[in-house]
Amino acid sequence: MWNVRAPMIMSTFADSYDFTGKTAHPVTTYALSGLGTTERDSAAACRGAVIAAGLAIRGEEVNDARPAIETWLRQNGLINP
Ligand SMILES: Cc1cc2nc3c(=O)[nH]c(=O)nc-3n(C[C@H](O)[C@H](O)[C@H](O)COP(=O)(O)O)c2cc1C
């Protein structure tokens, strides 16, 4: 997160693709803001995408985040139970 949103380069990157038929899950590291406006910004940048549940992990806790990430992946059907 930079200034309560994903760094602008993420939107610039996504802007150049057609996400029709795709599902995008915003994933961020942060200090205080959680996902901030990332889901809204992703919806604007990822043309045609369905924006699904996001995941925010505190940067300082990233080394211990494996269980939380695996739970989130499972809950969103991105890995097998
Ligand atoms: C310029 C700058 C702006 C930031 N703004 C925010 C912010 O608005 N909200 C927040 O939660 N964290 C903010 N952070 C903290 C980073 O999101 C956090 O340290 C994150 O873990 C960095 O991840 P990275 O090391 O993968 O880049 C900011 C960091 C920088 C350098």
The ligand as an ORCA input file, in Angstrom:
! r2SCAN-3c Opt
* xyz 0 1
  C       5.784      5.775      0.127
  C       5.077      4.776      1.022
  C       3.741      4.980      1.316
  C       3.057      4.053      2.136
  N       1.739      4.253      2.393
  C       1.066      3.336      3.121
  C      -0.326      3.497      3.364
  O      -0.971      4.454      2.938
  N      -0.959      2.565      4.100
  C      -0.298      1.480      4.620
  O      -0.945      0.648      5.261
  N       1.021      1.301      4.406
  C       1.718      2.203      3.688
  N       3.057      2.021      3.461
  C       3.738      0.857      4.058
  C       3.859     -0.317      3.102
  O       2.611     -0.628      2.496
  C       4.341     -1.550      3.870
  O       5.591     -1.294      4.435
  C       4.378     -2.781      3.000
  O       4.661     -3.888      3.819
  C       5.451     -2.649      1.916
  O       5.477     -3.837      1.161
  P       6.695     -4.193      0.193
  O       7.904     -4.266      1.079
  O       6.299     -5.515     -0.391
  O       6.791     -3.089     -0.810
  C       3.747      2.929      2.676
  C       5.122      2.763      2.369
  C       5.773      3.665      1.558
  C       7.238      3.441      1.246
*
